[in-house]
Amino acid sequence: MIQQFKTVCFTGHRPQSIPFLWNETNDRSIALKKRIQENIINLIEYENAAHFISGMALGTDQICAELVLELKGQYPHITLECAFPCKTQAVKWSDKCRERYFNIIYQADKKTMVQREYTPDCMRKRNKYMVDKSDFIIAVWNDSHSGTGNTVAYARSKNKTIIQINPYLI
């Protein structure tokens, strides 16, 4: 019997929407990472998840990507795909943020550029790509009207399984 591996994508707020994300040594940040990691492990062990997609935005996306990379030691069969909306996603970020971004991309198993040039809807197109390719969505989301909220609404319209983690309840 051939095993059917599942795909998981991540969506979530950026650090400016979850202030404690700027300090990853903060107890709440550590607790949030642990909660995300537990959900990733559960999906690997109980749902046959093996492919993970990160949109590579600051905050949640990069934290989730790094957790997948860390878990590859324990689960060598899992893969990470970095799906970026356009070539210039990180161009205005600080050197430290760009270094983290490119370090993750360097370690990823697959890189997908949704479109070459920036357009006002390229983030939405990236999010749609990730949801369309996924069986599960891990959403670090506080129920707000936001890009993350729009991604969750799209995932619901596609009957995807959504695992929501509200960072303000951590």
MODELLER restraints for C-alpha pairs under 7 A, 6 or more apart:
rsr = mdl.restraints
at = mdl.atoms
rsr.add(forms.Gaussian(group=physical.xy_distance, feature=features.Distance(at['CA:5:A'], at['CA:48:A']), mean=5.35, stdev=0.5))
rsr.add(forms.Gaussian(group=physical.xy_distance, feature=features.Distance(at['CA:5:A'], at['CA:49:A']), mean=5.53, stdev=0.5))
rsr.add(forms.Gaussian(group=physical.xy_distance, feature=features.Distance(at['CA:5:A'], at['CA:50:A']), mean=5.74, stdev=0.5))
rsr.add(forms.Gaussian(group=physical.xy_distance, feature=features.Distance(at['CA:6:A'], at['CA:48:A']), mean=5.79, stdev=0.5))
rsr.add(forms.Gaussian(group=physical.xy_distance, feature=features.Distance(at['CA:6:A'], at['CA:49:A']), mean=4.23, stdev=0.5))
rsr.add(forms.Gaussian(group=physical.xy_distance, feature=features.Distance(at['CA:6:A'], at['CA:50:A']), mean=5.91, stdev=0.5))
rsr.add(forms.Gaussian(group=physical.xy_distance, feature=features.Distance(at['CA:6:A'], at['CA:51:A']), mean=6.54, stdev=0.5))
rsr.add(forms.Gaussian(group=physical.xy_distance, feature=features.Distance(at['CA:6:A'], at['CA:135:A']), mean=6.05, stdev=0.5))
rsr.add(forms.Gaussian(group=physical.xy_distance, feature=features.Distance(at['CA:7:A'], at['CA:49:A']), mean=5.65, stdev=0.5))
rsr.add(forms.Gaussian(group=physical.xy_distance, feature=features.Distance(at['CA:7:A'], at['CA:50:A']), mean=6.27, stdev=0.5))
rsr.add(forms.Gaussian(group=physical.xy_distance, feature=features.Distance(at['CA:7:A'], at['CA:51:A']), mean=4.69, stdev=0.5))
rsr.add(forms.Gaussian(group=physical.xy_distance, feature=features.Distance(at['CA:7:A'], at['CA:52:A']), mean=5.71, stdev=0.5))
rsr.add(forms.Gaussian(group=physical.xy_distance, feature=features.Distance(at['CA:7:A'], at['CA:134:A']), mean=4.69, stdev=0.5))
rsr.add(forms.Gaussian(group=physical.xy_distance, feature=features.Distance(at['CA:7:A'], at['CA:135:A']), mean=5.34, stdev=0.5))
rsr.add(forms.Gaussian(group=physical.xy_distance, feature=features.Distance(at['CA:7:A'], at['CA:136:A']), mean=6.50, stdev=0.5))
rsr.add(forms.Gaussian(group=physical.xy_distance, feature=features.Distance(at['CA:8:A'], at['CA:49:A']), mean=6.82, stdev=0.5))
rsr.add(forms.Gaussian(group=physical.xy_distance, feature=features.Distance(at['CA:8:A'], at['CA:51:A']), mean=6.29, stdev=0.5))
rsr.add(forms.Gaussian(group=physical.xy_distance, feature=features.Distance(at['CA:8:A'], at['CA:52:A']), mean=4.78, stdev=0.5))
rsr.add(forms.Gaussian(group=physical.xy_distance, feature=features.Distance(at['CA:8:A'], at['CA:53:A']), mean=6.24, stdev=0.5))
rsr.add(forms.Gaussian(group=physical.xy_distance, feature=features.Distance(at['CA:8:A'], at['CA:134:A']), mean=5.17, stdev=0.5))
rsr.add(forms.Gaussian(group=physical.xy_distance, feature=features.Distance(at['CA:8:A'], at['CA:135:A']), mean=5.97, stdev=0.5))
rsr.add(forms.Gaussian(group=physical.xy_distance, feature=features.Distance(at['CA:8:A'], at['CA:136:A']), mean=4.70, stdev=0.5))
rsr.add(forms.Gaussian(group=physical.xy_distance, feature=features.Distance(at['CA:8:A'], at['CA:137:A']), mean=5.56, stdev=0.5))
rsr.add(forms.Gaussian(group=physical.xy_distance, feature=features.Distance(at['CA:9:A'], at['CA:52:A']), mean=5.53, stdev=0.5))
rsr.add(forms.Gaussian(group=physical.xy_distance, feature=features.Distance(at['CA:9:A'], at['CA:53:A']), mean=4.48, stdev=0.5))
rsr.add(forms.Gaussian(group=physical.xy_distance, feature=features.Distance(at['CA:9:A'], at['CA:54:A']), mean=6.01, stdev=0.5))
rsr.add(forms.Gaussian(group=physical.xy_distance, feature=features.Distance(at['CA:9:A'], at['CA:130:A']), mean=6.05, stdev=0.5))
rsr.add(forms.Gaussian(group=physical.xy_distance, feature=features.Distance(at['CA:9:A'], at['CA:131:A']), mean=6.74, stdev=0.5))
rsr.add(forms.Gaussian(group=physical.xy_distance, feature=features.Distance(at['CA:9:A'], at['CA:134:A']), mean=6.04, stdev=0.5))
rsr.add(forms.Gaussian(group=physical.xy_distance, feature=features.Distance(at['CA:9:A'], at['CA:136:A']), mean=6.55, stdev=0.5))
rsr.add(forms.Gaussian(group=physical.xy_distance, feature=features.Distance(at['CA:9:A'], at['CA:137:A']), mean=5.02, stdev=0.5))
rsr.add(forms.Gaussian(group=physical.xy_distance, feature=features.Distance(at['CA:9:A'], at['CA:138:A']), mean=6.35, stdev=0.5))
rsr.add(forms.Gaussian(group=physical.xy_distance, feature=features.Distance(at['CA:10:A'], at['CA:53:A']), mean=6.48, stdev=0.5))
rsr.add(forms.Gaussian(group=physical.xy_distance, feature=features.Distance(at['CA:10:A'], at['CA:54:A']), mean=5.59, stdev=0.5))
rsr.add(forms.Gaussian(group=physical.xy_distance, feature=features.Distance(at['CA:10:A'], at['CA:61:A']), mean=6.22, stdev=0.5))
rsr.add(forms.Gaussian(group=physical.xy_distance, feature=features.Distance(at['CA:10:A'], at['CA:64:A']), mean=6.99, stdev=0.5))
rsr.add(forms.Gaussian(group=physical.xy_distance, feature=features.Distance(at['CA:10:A'], at['CA:137:A']), mean=5.73, stdev=0.5))
rsr.add(forms.Gaussian(group=physical.xy_distance, feature=features.Distance(at['CA:10:A'], at['CA:138:A']), mean=4.95, stdev=0.5))
rsr.add(forms.Gaussian(group=physical.xy_distance, feature=features.Distance(at['CA:10:A'], at['CA:139:A']), mean=5.96, stdev=0.5))
rsr.add(forms.Gaussian(group=physical.xy_distance, feature=features.Distance(at['CA:11:A'], at['CA:60:A']), mean=6.98, stdev=0.5))
rsr.add(forms.Gaussian(group=physical.xy_distance, feature=features.Distance(at['CA:11:A'], at['CA:61:A']), mean=6.32, stdev=0.5))
rsr.add(forms.Gaussian(group=physical.xy_distance, feature=features.Distance(at['CA:11:A'], at['CA:138:A']), mean=6.39, stdev=0.5))
rsr.add(forms.Gaussian(group=physical.xy_distance, feature=features.Distance(at['CA:11:A'], at['CA:139:A']), mean=4.86, stdev=0.5))
rsr.add(forms.Gaussian(group=physical.xy_distance, feature=features.Distance(at['CA:11:A'], at['CA:140:A']), mean=6.35, stdev=0.5))
rsr.add(forms.Gaussian(group=physical.xy_distance, feature=features.Distance(at['CA:11:A'], at['CA:148:A']), mean=5.91, stdev=0.5))
rsr.add(forms.Gaussian(group=physical.xy_distance, feature=features.Distance(at['CA:12:A'], at['CA:60:A']), mean=5.20, stdev=0.5))
rsr.add(forms.Gaussian(group=physical.xy_distance, feature=features.Distance(at['CA:12:A'], at['CA:61:A']), mean=6.59, stdev=0.5))
rsr.add(forms.Gaussian(group=physical.xy_distance, feature=features.Distance(at['CA:12:A'], at['CA:139:A']), mean=5.42, stdev=0.5))
rsr.add(forms.Gaussian(group=physical.xy_distance, feature=features.Distance(at['CA:12:A'], at['CA:140:A']), mean=4.38, stdev=0.5))
rsr.add(forms.Gaussian(group=physical.xy_distance, feature=features.Distance(at['CA:12:A'], at['CA:141:A']), mean=5.56, stdev=0.5))
rsr.add(forms.Gaussian(group=physical.xy_distance, feature=features.Distance(at['CA:12:A'], at['CA:148:A']), mean=5.42, stdev=0.5))
rsr.add(forms.Gaussian(group=physical.xy_distance, feature=features.Distance(at['CA:13:A'], at['CA:59:A']), mean=6.59, stdev=0.5))
rsr.add(forms.Gaussian(group=physical.xy_distance, feature=features.Distance(at['CA:13:A'], at['CA:60:A']), mean=5.90, stdev=0.5))
rsr.add(forms.Gaussian(group=physical.xy_distance, feature=features.Distance(at['CA:13:A'], at['CA:140:A']), mean=6.50, stdev=0.5))
rsr.add(forms.Gaussian(group=physical.xy_distance, feature=features.Distance(at['CA:13:A'], at['CA:141:A']), mean=6.42, stdev=0.5))
rsr.add(forms.Gaussian(group=physical.xy_distance, feature=features.Distance(at['CA:13:A'], at['CA:148:A']), mean=6.49, stdev=0.5))
rsr.add(forms.Gaussian(group=physical.xy_distance, feature=features.Distance(at['CA:14:A'], at['CA:58:A']), mean=5.54, stdev=0.5))
rsr.add(forms.Gaussian(group=physical.xy_distance, feature=features.Distance(at['CA:14:A'], at['CA:59:A']), mean=4.47, stdev=0.5))
rsr.add(forms.Gaussian(group=physical.xy_distance, feature=features.Distance(at['CA:14:A'], at['CA:60:A']), mean=6.12, stdev=0.5))
rsr.add(forms.Gaussian(group=physical.xy_distance, feature=features.Distance(at['CA:15:A'], at['CA:21:A']), mean=5.07, stdev=0.5))
rsr.add(forms.Gaussian(group=physical.xy_distance, feature=features.Distance(at['CA:15:A'], at['CA:22:A']), mean=5.70, stdev=0.5))
rsr.add(forms.Gaussian(group=physical.xy_distance, feature=features.Distance(at['CA:15:A'], at['CA:58:A']), mean=6.87, stdev=0.5))
rsr.add(forms.Gaussian(group=physical.xy_distance, feature=features.Distance(at['CA:15:A'], at['CA:59:A']), mean=5.05, stdev=0.5))
rsr.add(forms.Gaussian(group=physical.xy_distance, feature=features.Distance(at['CA:20:A'], at['CA:26:A']), mean=6.66, stdev=0.5))
rsr.add(forms.Gaussian(group=physical.xy_distance, feature=features.Distance(at['CA:20:A'], at['CA:28:A']), mean=6.90, stdev=0.5))
rsr.add(forms.Gaussian(group=physical.xy_distance, feature=features.Distance(at['CA:20:A'], at['CA:29:A']), mean=6.06, stdev=0.5))
rsr.add(forms.Gaussian(group=physical.xy_distance, feature=features.Distance(at['CA:21:A'], at['CA:29:A']), mean=5.74, stdev=0.5))
rsr.add(forms.Gaussian(group=physical.xy_distance, feature=features.Distance(at['CA:21:A'], at['CA:59:A']), mean=6.53, stdev=0.5))
rsr.add(forms.Gaussian(group=physical.xy_distance, feature=features.Distance(at['CA:24:A'], at['CA:30:A']), mean=6.49, stdev=0.5))
rsr.add(forms.Gaussian(group=physical.xy_distance, feature=features.Distance(at['CA:28:A'], at['CA:170:A']), mean=6.34, stdev=0.5))
rsr.add(forms.Gaussian(group=physical.xy_distance, feature=features.Distance(at['CA:31:A'], at['CA:170:A']), mean=6.70, stdev=0.5))
rsr.add(forms.Gaussian(group=physical.xy_distance, feature=features.Distance(at['CA:32:A'], at['CA:167:A']), mean=6.66, stdev=0.5))
rsr.add(forms.Gaussian(group=physical.xy_distance, feature=features.Distance(at['CA:32:A'], at['CA:170:A']), mean=6.37, stdev=0.5))
rsr.add(forms.Gaussian(group=physical.xy_distance, feature=features.Distance(at['CA:37:A'], at['CA:67:A']), mean=6.46, stdev=0.5))
rsr.add(forms.Gaussian(group=physical.xy_distance, feature=features.Distance(at['CA:43:A'], at['CA:49:A']), mean=5.36, stdev=0.5))
rsr.add(forms.Gaussian(group=physical.xy_distance, feature=features.Distance(at['CA:44:A'], at['CA:50:A']), mean=6.22, stdev=0.5))
rsr.add(forms.Gaussian(group=physical.xy_distance, feature=features.Distance(at['CA:50:A'], at['CA:77:A']), mean=6.66, stdev=0.5))
rsr.add(forms.Gaussian(group=physical.xy_distance, feature=features.Distance(at['CA:50:A'], at['CA:78:A']), mean=4.38, stdev=0.5))
rsr.add(forms.Gaussian(group=physical.xy_distance, feature=features.Distance(at['CA:50:A'], at['CA:79:A']), mean=6.20, stdev=0.5))
rsr.add(forms.Gaussian(group=physical.xy_distance, feature=features.Distance(at['CA:51:A'], at['CA:78:A']), mean=5.70, stdev=0.5))
rsr.add(forms.Gaussian(group=physical.xy_distance, feature=features.Distance(at['CA:51:A'], at['CA:79:A']), mean=4.82, stdev=0.5))
rsr.add(forms.Gaussian(group=physical.xy_distance, feature=features.Distance(at['CA:51:A'], at['CA:80:A']), mean=6.04, stdev=0.5))
rsr.add(forms.Gaussian(group=physical.xy_distance, feature=features.Distance(at['CA:52:A'], at['CA:79:A']), mean=6.15, stdev=0.5))
rsr.add(forms.Gaussian(group=physical.xy_distance, feature=features.Distance(at['CA:52:A'], at['CA:80:A']), mean=4.95, stdev=0.5))
rsr.add(forms.Gaussian(group=physical.xy_distance, feature=features.Distance(at['CA:52:A'], at['CA:81:A']), mean=6.05, stdev=0.5))
rsr.add(forms.Gaussian(group=physical.xy_distance, feature=features.Distance(at['CA:53:A'], at['CA:80:A']), mean=5.93, stdev=0.5))
rsr.add(forms.Gaussian(group=physical.xy_distance, feature=features.Distance(at['CA:53:A'], at['CA:81:A']), mean=4.69, stdev=0.5))
rsr.add(forms.Gaussian(group=physical.xy_distance, feature=features.Distance(at['CA:53:A'], at['CA:82:A']), mean=5.87, stdev=0.5))
rsr.add(forms.Gaussian(group=physical.xy_distance, feature=features.Distance(at['CA:53:A'], at['CA:83:A']), mean=6.64, stdev=0.5))
rsr.add(forms.Gaussian(group=physical.xy_distance, feature=features.Distance(at['CA:53:A'], at['CA:130:A']), mean=6.59, stdev=0.5))
rsr.add(forms.Gaussian(group=physical.xy_distance, feature=features.Distance(at['CA:54:A'], at['CA:61:A']), mean=5.46, stdev=0.5))
rsr.add(forms.Gaussian(group=physical.xy_distance, feature=features.Distance(at['CA:54:A'], at['CA:65:A']), mean=5.87, stdev=0.5))
rsr.add(forms.Gaussian(group=physical.xy_distance, feature=features.Distance(at['CA:54:A'], at['CA:81:A']), mean=6.34, stdev=0.5))
rsr.add(forms.Gaussian(group=physical.xy_distance, feature=features.Distance(at['CA:54:A'], at['CA:82:A']), mean=5.12, stdev=0.5))
rsr.add(forms.Gaussian(group=physical.xy_distance, feature=features.Distance(at['CA:54:A'], at['CA:83:A']), mean=5.98, stdev=0.5))
rsr.add(forms.Gaussian(group=physical.xy_distance, feature=features.Distance(at['CA:55:A'], at['CA:61:A']), mean=5.84, stdev=0.5))
rsr.add(forms.Gaussian(group=physical.xy_distance, feature=features.Distance(at['CA:55:A'], at['CA:82:A']), mean=6.05, stdev=0.5))
rsr.add(forms.Gaussian(group=physical.xy_distance, feature=features.Distance(at['CA:55:A'], at['CA:83:A']), mean=4.86, stdev=0.5))
rsr.add(forms.Gaussian(group=physical.xy_distance, feature=features.Distance(at['CA:55:A'], at['CA:84:A']), mean=5.47, stdev=0.5))
rsr.add(forms.Gaussian(group=physical.xy_distance, feature=features.Distance(at['CA:56:A'], at['CA:62:A']), mean=5.33, stdev=0.5))
rsr.add(forms.Gaussian(group=physical.xy_distance, feature=features.Distance(at['CA:56:A'], at['CA:82:A']), mean=6.32, stdev=0.5))
rsr.add(forms.Gaussian(group=physical.xy_distance, feature=features.Distance(at['CA:56:A'], at['CA:83:A']), mean=6.77, stdev=0.5))
rsr.add(forms.Gaussian(group=physical.xy_distance, feature=features.Distance(at['CA:56:A'], at['CA:84:A']), mean=6.18, stdev=0.5))
rsr.add(forms.Gaussian(group=physical.xy_distance, feature=features.Distance(at['CA:56:A'], at['CA:101:A']), mean=6.99, stdev=0.5))
rsr.add(forms.Gaussian(group=physical.xy_distance, feature=features.Distance(at['CA:60:A'], at['CA:140:A']), mean=6.99, stdev=0.5))
rsr.add(forms.Gaussian(group=physical.xy_distance, feature=features.Distance(at['CA:66:A'], at['CA:104:A']), mean=6.88, stdev=0.5))
rsr.add(forms.Gaussian(group=physical.xy_distance, feature=features.Distance(at['CA:68:A'], at['CA:80:A']), mean=6.80, stdev=0.5))
rsr.add(forms.Gaussian(group=physical.xy_distance, feature=features.Distance(at['CA:72:A'], at['CA:78:A']), mean=6.15, stdev=0.5))
rsr.add(forms.Gaussian(group=physical.xy_distance, feature=features.Distance(at['CA:79:A'], at['CA:109:A']), mean=5.82, stdev=0.5))
rsr.add(forms.Gaussian(group=physical.xy_distance, feature=features.Distance(at['CA:80:A'], at['CA:108:A']), mean=5.20, stdev=0.5))
rsr.add(forms.Gaussian(group=physical.xy_distance, feature=features.Distance(at['CA:80:A'], at['CA:109:A']), mean=5.37, stdev=0.5))
rsr.add(forms.Gaussian(group=physical.xy_distance, feature=features.Distance(at['CA:80:A'], at['CA:110:A']), mean=6.49, stdev=0.5))
rsr.add(forms.Gaussian(group=physical.xy_distance, feature=features.Distance(at['CA:81:A'], at['CA:108:A']), mean=5.84, stdev=0.5))
rsr.add(forms.Gaussian(group=physical.xy_distance, feature=features.Distance(at['CA:81:A'], at['CA:109:A']), mean=5.88, stdev=0.5))
rsr.add(forms.Gaussian(group=physical.xy_distance, feature=features.Distance(at['CA:81:A'], at['CA:110:A']), mean=4.50, stdev=0.5))
rsr.add(forms.Gaussian(group=physical.xy_distance, feature=features.Distance(at['CA:81:A'], at['CA:111:A']), mean=5.61, stdev=0.5))
rsr.add(forms.Gaussian(group=physical.xy_distance, feature=features.Distance(at['CA:82:A'], at['CA:105:A']), mean=6.36, stdev=0.5))
rsr.add(forms.Gaussian(group=physical.xy_distance, feature=features.Distance(at['CA:82:A'], at['CA:108:A']), mean=6.52, stdev=0.5))
rsr.add(forms.Gaussian(group=physical.xy_distance, feature=features.Distance(at['CA:82:A'], at['CA:110:A']), mean=6.33, stdev=0.5))
rsr.add(forms.Gaussian(group=physical.xy_distance, feature=features.Distance(at['CA:82:A'], at['CA:111:A']), mean=4.91, stdev=0.5))
rsr.add(forms.Gaussian(group=physical.xy_distance, feature=features.Distance(at['CA:82:A'], at['CA:112:A']), mean=6.10, stdev=0.5))
rsr.add(forms.Gaussian(group=physical.xy_distance, feature=features.Distance(at['CA:83:A'], at['CA:111:A']), mean=6.08, stdev=0.5))
rsr.add(forms.Gaussian(group=physical.xy_distance, feature=features.Distance(at['CA:83:A'], at['CA:112:A']), mean=4.63, stdev=0.5))
rsr.add(forms.Gaussian(group=physical.xy_distance, feature=features.Distance(at['CA:83:A'], at['CA:113:A']), mean=5.85, stdev=0.5))
rsr.add(forms.Gaussian(group=physical.xy_distance, feature=features.Distance(at['CA:83:A'], at['CA:114:A']), mean=6.85, stdev=0.5))
rsr.add(forms.Gaussian(group=physical.xy_distance, feature=features.Distance(at['CA:83:A'], at['CA:126:A']), mean=6.76, stdev=0.5))
rsr.add(forms.Gaussian(group=physical.xy_distance, feature=features.Distance(at['CA:84:A'], at['CA:112:A']), mean=6.31, stdev=0.5))
rsr.add(forms.Gaussian(group=physical.xy_distance, feature=features.Distance(at['CA:84:A'], at['CA:113:A']), mean=5.07, stdev=0.5))
rsr.add(forms.Gaussian(group=physical.xy_distance, feature=features.Distance(at['CA:84:A'], at['CA:114:A']), mean=6.24, stdev=0.5))
rsr.add(forms.Gaussian(group=physical.xy_distance, feature=features.Distance(at['CA:84:A'], at['CA:126:A']), mean=6.60, stdev=0.5))
rsr.add(forms.Gaussian(group=physical.xy_distance, feature=features.Distance(at['CA:85:A'], at['CA:113:A']), mean=5.93, stdev=0.5))
rsr.add(forms.Gaussian(group=physical.xy_distance, feature=features.Distance(at['CA:85:A'], at['CA:114:A']), mean=5.05, stdev=0.5))
rsr.add(forms.Gaussian(group=physical.xy_distance, feature=features.Distance(at['CA:85:A'], at['CA:115:A']), mean=6.11, stdev=0.5))
rsr.add(forms.Gaussian(group=physical.xy_distance, feature=features.Distance(at['CA:85:A'], at['CA:122:A']), mean=5.31, stdev=0.5))
rsr.add(forms.Gaussian(group=physical.xy_distance, feature=features.Distance(at['CA:85:A'], at['CA:123:A']), mean=5.41, stdev=0.5))
rsr.add(forms.Gaussian(group=physical.xy_distance, feature=features.Distance(at['CA:85:A'], at['CA:126:A']), mean=5.06, stdev=0.5))
rsr.add(forms.Gaussian(group=physical.xy_distance, feature=features.Distance(at['CA:86:A'], at['CA:113:A']), mean=5.85, stdev=0.5))
rsr.add(forms.Gaussian(group=physical.xy_distance, feature=features.Distance(at['CA:86:A'], at['CA:114:A']), mean=6.21, stdev=0.5))
rsr.add(forms.Gaussian(group=physical.xy_distance, feature=features.Distance(at['CA:86:A'], at['CA:115:A']), mean=5.10, stdev=0.5))
rsr.add(forms.Gaussian(group=physical.xy_distance, feature=features.Distance(at['CA:86:A'], at['CA:116:A']), mean=4.91, stdev=0.5))
rsr.add(forms.Gaussian(group=physical.xy_distance, feature=features.Distance(at['CA:86:A'], at['CA:117:A']), mean=5.44, stdev=0.5))
rsr.add(forms.Gaussian(group=physical.xy_distance, feature=features.Distance(at['CA:86:A'], at['CA:118:A']), mean=5.55, stdev=0.5))
rsr.add(forms.Gaussian(group=physical.xy_distance, feature=features.Distance(at['CA:86:A'], at['CA:122:A']), mean=6.91, stdev=0.5))
rsr.add(forms.Gaussian(group=physical.xy_distance, feature=features.Distance(at['CA:87:A'], at['CA:113:A']), mean=6.96, stdev=0.5))
rsr.add(forms.Gaussian(group=physical.xy_distance, feature=features.Distance(at['CA:87:A'], at['CA:116:A']), mean=5.35, stdev=0.5))
rsr.add(forms.Gaussian(group=physical.xy_distance, feature=features.Distance(at['CA:87:A'], at['CA:117:A']), mean=6.29, stdev=0.5))
rsr.add(forms.Gaussian(group=physical.xy_distance, feature=features.Distance(at['CA:88:A'], at['CA:118:A']), mean=6.91, stdev=0.5))
rsr.add(forms.Gaussian(group=physical.xy_distance, feature=features.Distance(at['CA:90:A'], at['CA:98:A']), mean=6.07, stdev=0.5))
rsr.add(forms.Gaussian(group=physical.xy_distance, feature=features.Distance(at['CA:114:A'], at['CA:126:A']), mean=5.86, stdev=0.5))
rsr.add(forms.Gaussian(group=physical.xy_distance, feature=features.Distance(at['CA:127:A'], at['CA:151:A']), mean=6.19, stdev=0.5))
rsr.add(forms.Gaussian(group=physical.xy_distance, feature=features.Distance(at['CA:131:A'], at['CA:155:A']), mean=5.99, stdev=0.5))
rsr.add(forms.Gaussian(group=physical.xy_distance, feature=features.Distance(at['CA:135:A'], at['CA:160:A']), mean=5.92, stdev=0.5))
rsr.add(forms.Gaussian(group=physical.xy_distance, feature=features.Distance(at['CA:135:A'], at['CA:161:A']), mean=6.55, stdev=0.5))
rsr.add(forms.Gaussian(group=physical.xy_distance, feature=features.Distance(at['CA:136:A'], at['CA:160:A']), mean=5.99, stdev=0.5))
rsr.add(forms.Gaussian(group=physical.xy_distance, feature=features.Distance(at['CA:136:A'], at['CA:161:A']), mean=4.83, stdev=0.5))
rsr.add(forms.Gaussian(group=physical.xy_distance, feature=features.Distance(at['CA:136:A'], at['CA:162:A']), mean=5.84, stdev=0.5))
rsr.add(forms.Gaussian(group=physical.xy_distance, feature=features.Distance(at['CA:137:A'], at['CA:161:A']), mean=6.25, stdev=0.5))
rsr.add(forms.Gaussian(group=physical.xy_distance, feature=features.Distance(at['CA:137:A'], at['CA:162:A']), mean=4.76, stdev=0.5))
rsr.add(forms.Gaussian(group=physical.xy_distance, feature=features.Distance(at['CA:137:A'], at['CA:163:A']), mean=6.06, stdev=0.5))
rsr.add(forms.Gaussian(group=physical.xy_distance, feature=features.Distance(at['CA:138:A'], at['CA:162:A']), mean=5.99, stdev=0.5))
rsr.add(forms.Gaussian(group=physical.xy_distance, feature=features.Distance(at['CA:138:A'], at['CA:163:A']), mean=4.79, stdev=0.5))
rsr.add(forms.Gaussian(group=physical.xy_distance, feature=features.Distance(at['CA:138:A'], at['CA:164:A']), mean=6.02, stdev=0.5))
rsr.add(forms.Gaussian(group=physical.xy_distance, feature=features.Distance(at['CA:139:A'], at['CA:162:A']), mean=6.87, stdev=0.5))
rsr.add(forms.Gaussian(group=physical.xy_distance, feature=features.Distance(at['CA:139:A'], at['CA:163:A']), mean=6.01, stdev=0.5))
rsr.add(forms.Gaussian(group=physical.xy_distance, feature=features.Distance(at['CA:139:A'], at['CA:164:A']), mean=4.74, stdev=0.5))
rsr.add(forms.Gaussian(group=physical.xy_distance, feature=features.Distance(at['CA:139:A'], at['CA:165:A']), mean=6.08, stdev=0.5))
rsr.add(forms.Gaussian(group=physical.xy_distance, feature=features.Distance(at['CA:140:A'], at['CA:164:A']), mean=5.93, stdev=0.5))
rsr.add(forms.Gaussian(group=physical.xy_distance, feature=features.Distance(at['CA:140:A'], at['CA:165:A']), mean=4.75, stdev=0.5))
rsr.add(forms.Gaussian(group=physical.xy_distance, feature=features.Distance(at['CA:140:A'], at['CA:166:A']), mean=5.78, stdev=0.5))
rsr.add(forms.Gaussian(group=physical.xy_distance, feature=features.Distance(at['CA:140:A'], at['CA:167:A']), mean=6.36, stdev=0.5))
rsr.add(forms.Gaussian(group=physical.xy_distance, feature=features.Distance(at['CA:141:A'], at['CA:148:A']), mean=6.63, stdev=0.5))
rsr.add(forms.Gaussian(group=physical.xy_distance, feature=features.Distance(at['CA:141:A'], at['CA:164:A']), mean=6.48, stdev=0.5))
rsr.add(forms.Gaussian(group=physical.xy_distance, feature=features.Distance(at['CA:141:A'], at['CA:165:A']), mean=6.11, stdev=0.5))
rsr.add(forms.Gaussian(group=physical.xy_distance, feature=features.Distance(at['CA:141:A'], at['CA:166:A']), mean=5.12, stdev=0.5))
rsr.add(forms.Gaussian(group=physical.xy_distance, feature=features.Distance(at['CA:141:A'], at['CA:167:A']), mean=6.66, stdev=0.5))
rsr.add(forms.Gaussian(group=physical.xy_distance, feature=features.Distance(at['CA:142:A'], at['CA:166:A']), mean=4.82, stdev=0.5))
rsr.add(forms.Gaussian(group=physical.xy_distance, feature=features.Distance(at['CA:142:A'], at['CA:167:A']), mean=6.49, stdev=0.5))
rsr.add(forms.Gaussian(group=physical.xy_distance, feature=features.Distance(at['CA:142:A'], at['CA:168:A']), mean=6.79, stdev=0.5))
rsr.add(forms.Gaussian(group=physical.xy_distance, feature=features.Distance(at['CA:143:A'], at['CA:149:A']), mean=6.57, stdev=0.5))
